[in-house]
Amino acid sequence: MANRDEIKRRKDKKKRKDITPFIIIGVLALVILGIVILSTYKPAAKVIDPTFHKATISSGLTKGDPNAPIKLIEFADFQCPGCGSFWANTEATVVKNYVETGKVFYTYSPFSFVGSFVKNNPWDESVKAAEAAYCANDQGKFWEYHDYLFANQNGENQGGFSEKNLLSFASKLSLDMKTFTNCLKTDQYNQKVLDANDFATKSGITQTPSFMINGTLVTGDLITALDAAVNK
């Protein structure tokens, strides 16, 4: 006959056996959860500091002498890869050879539509990037912010222009963050961005980047068109 201590040991052993499967299941669940988290984790992208395309004369969304004979308008979406390519490869040449020489008055006109490709999108990256650029303009830093946006493109609607990143660009430019943050969070320039979209549409713009020289839509190479306008 088993004594009391023996019976107790048997009961304890049985209890341990009963809970062992649950412990194993719990451990496996934690391991699987860890694998899922690691597989989906994306480290925060490092902010790229751009080379600024500065002009001697700039005001708001324009560069150059307002009295220059050639009026150039660029219609662009900050998310547009082609616009990013123009910024990286051609814009500096336009500024140096045409704006700085007094031949061209250059205006940037936002046409923010790429974000609309995502249905039920609570954060339209194209619109919010343009709003942020207008907020930066309030502090005299539109073009510098514009350069940060293009330098930090990472694909269309992929989170490159999240609220966190838009705030980071402003911080990099040493903007008054309280003012900038309030401007962005209150959608202060949402209507202005929408109005700019309407202007682009009414101007016959259907894609970005697009350019107009003295009111005429450029259909070929921009530099060739500028040279033709200069020599006209």
C-alpha positions in Angstrom: 0.0 0.0 0.0 1.3 3.4 -1.0 1.9 5.9 1.8 0.7 9.5 1.7 4.0 10.9 0.4 4.0 8.4 -2.5 0.5 9.3 -3.5 1.4 13.0 -3.4 4.4 12.3 -5.7 2.2 10.4 -8.1 -0.3 13.3 -8.3 2.4 15.9 -8.8 3.9 13.8 -11.6 0.5 13.4 -13.2 -0.1 17.2 -13.0 3.3 17.9 -14.7 2.4 15.5 -17.5 -1.0 17.1 -17.9 0.4 20.7 -18.4 3.5 19.7 -20.4 1.7 19.7 -23.8 0.4 23.2 -23.1 3.9 24.4 -22.2 5.2 23.0 -25.5 2.4 24.6 -27.5 3.0 27.9 -25.8 6.7 27.8 -26.5 6.0 26.9 -30.2 3.5 29.8 -30.5 6.1 32.2 -29.2 8.7 30.9 -31.6 6.3 31.2 -34.5 5.3 34.7 -33.5 8.9 35.7 -33.3 9.6 34.4 -36.8 6.6 36.3 -38.2 7.7 39.5 -36.5 11.2 39.2 -37.8 10.1 38.4 -41.3 7.8 41.5 -41.5 10.0 43.9 -39.7 11.4 46.7 -41.8 14.0 49.0 -40.1 13.4 52.7 -40.4 14.9 54.0 -43.6 17.8 56.4 -43.1 17.0 59.9 -44.3 19.2 60.8 -47.4 20.5 64.4 -47.3 20.2 65.8 -50.9 22.3 68.0 -52.9 20.2 71.2 -53.0 19.5 72.7 -56.4 19.7 76.3 -55.3 19.1 79.4 -57.3 20.2 83.0 -56.5 16.6 84.2 -56.8 13.9 82.0 -55.3 10.5 82.8 -53.8 7.9 80.3 -52.8 7.5 77.7 -55.5 9.5 79.7 -58.1 13.1 80.2 -59.0 14.6 82.9 -61.2 13.8 86.4 -62.3 10.0 86.9 -62.7 10.8 89.1 -65.7 12.7 86.4 -67.6 11.4 86.0 -71.1 10.7 82.2 -70.7 8.2 81.0 -68.2 8.7 77.3 -67.4 6.2 75.3 -65.3 6.9 71.8 -64.1 3.9 69.7 -63.1 5.1 66.9 -60.8 4.1 64.4 -58.2 6.6 63.9 -55.4 6.0 60.2 -55.6 6.5 60.0 -59.3 9.7 58.0 -60.3 10.0 60.0 -63.5 9.8 63.2 -61.6 12.5 61.9 -59.3 14.7 61.1 -62.3 14.2 64.6 -63.7 15.2 66.1 -60.3 18.3 63.9 -60.0 19.5 64.2 -63.6 18.2 67.4 -65.2 16.8 70.0 -62.8 20.3 71.2 -61.7 21.2 71.8 -65.4 18.0 73.8 -65.9 18.7 75.9 -62.9 22.4 76.5 -63.8 22.1 77.1 -67.6 18.7 78.8 -67.9 17.4 80.1 -64.5 20.7 81.5 -63.2 21.4 83.1 -66.6 18.2 85.1 -66.4 16.5 83.3 -69.3 13.9 81.2 -67.4 11.5 81.9 -64.6 10.8 78.4 -63.2 7.7 77.4 -61.3 7.0 74.0 -59.6 3.3 73.1 -59.7 2.3 70.0 -57.6 0.1 67.5 -59.4 -0.5 65.0 -56.6 -2.4 61.9 -57.9 -0.2 58.8 -57.5 -1.6 58.3 -53.9 -5.1 58.0 -55.3 -4.2 54.6 -56.8 -4.7 53.1 -53.3 -8.3 52.6 -52.5 -9.7 53.8 -49.1 -6.3 55.3 -48.4 -6.2 57.1 -45.0 -2.8 58.7 -45.8 -2.4 59.8 -49.4 1.4 60.1 -49.7 1.3 62.3 -52.8 -1.1 64.8 -51.3 0.5 64.7 -47.8 4.0 65.3 -49.3 2.7 68.3 -51.3 1.0 69.6 -48.1 4.2 69.2 -46.2 6.1 71.1 -48.9 3.6 74.0 -48.6 4.1 73.9 -44.8 7.9 74.1 -45.4 7.3 77.0 -47.7 5.7 78.9 -44.8 9.2 78.9 -43.3 11.0 79.8 -46.5 12.2 76.2 -47.2 10.0 74.9 -50.1 12.8 74.1 -52.5 15.0 72.5 -49.8 12.1 70.4 -48.6 11.3 69.6 -52.3 14.8 68.3 -52.6 14.5 66.1 -49.5 11.3 64.6 -50.9 12.8 63.6 -54.2 16.0 62.4 -52.7 14.1 60.1 -50.4 11.6 58.4 -52.8 11.4 54.7 -52.2 8.6 53.6 -54.6 5.0 54.6 -55.1 2.8 54.2 -52.0 5.4 52.3 -50.0 5.5 54.5 -46.9 8.4 56.7 -48.0 6.3 59.8 -47.2 4.8 58.6 -44.0 4.0 61.2 -41.4 7.1 60.2 -39.5 9.3 60.7 -42.5 7.7 64.0 -43.5 8.5 65.3 -40.0 12.0 63.9 -40.2 12.7 66.0 -43.4 11.5 69.1 -41.6 13.7 68.4 -38.6 16.7 67.9 -40.9 16.0 71.5 -42.2 15.8 72.8 -38.7 12.3 74.1 -39.2 10.2 75.2 -36.3 8.8 71.7 -35.6 5.8 72.8 -33.5 4.6 75.1 -36.4 5.4 72.6 -39.1 3.7 69.7 -37.2 0.6 71.6 -36.5 0.4 72.7 -40.2 0.8 69.1 -41.4 -1.6 67.5 -38.8 -4.4 70.0 -39.4 -4.3 69.5 -43.2 -3.8 73.3 -43.5 -2.9 73.1 -47.2 -5.1 70.2 -48.3 -7.4 72.5 -50.4 -4.4 74.2 -51.9 -3.0 70.9 -53.1 -6.4 70.0 -54.5 -6.6 73.3 -56.3 -3.2 72.7 -57.8 -4.5 69.4 -59.1 -7.4 71.1 -60.7 -5.0 73.6 -62.3 -3.0 70.8 -63.8 -6.0 69.0 -65.1 -7.4 72.2 -66.6 -4.0 72.9 -68.2 -4.3 69.6 -70.1 -1.8 67.7 -68.0 -2.3 63.9 -67.9 1.0 62.7 -66.6 4.1 63.7 -64.6 6.5 65.1 -65.1 5.1 67.5 -67.7 6.3 70.9 -68.6 4.9 74.1 -70.2 7.0 76.8 -71.8 5.2 80.1 -72.1 1.8 78.4 -71.9 2.6 75.6 -74.4 2.9 72.0 -73.4 6.3 70.5 -74.1 5.9 67.3 -76.1 9.6 66.3 -76.5 12.9 66.8 -74.7 12.8 69.7 -72.3 16.3 70.9 -72.9 15.7 70.9 -76.6 12.5 72.9 -76.1 14.2 75.4 -73.8 17.0 75.9 -76.4 14.4 76.5 -79.1 12.6 79.0 -76.9 15.9 80.8 -76.1 16.9 81.0 -79.8 13.4 82.0 -81.0 
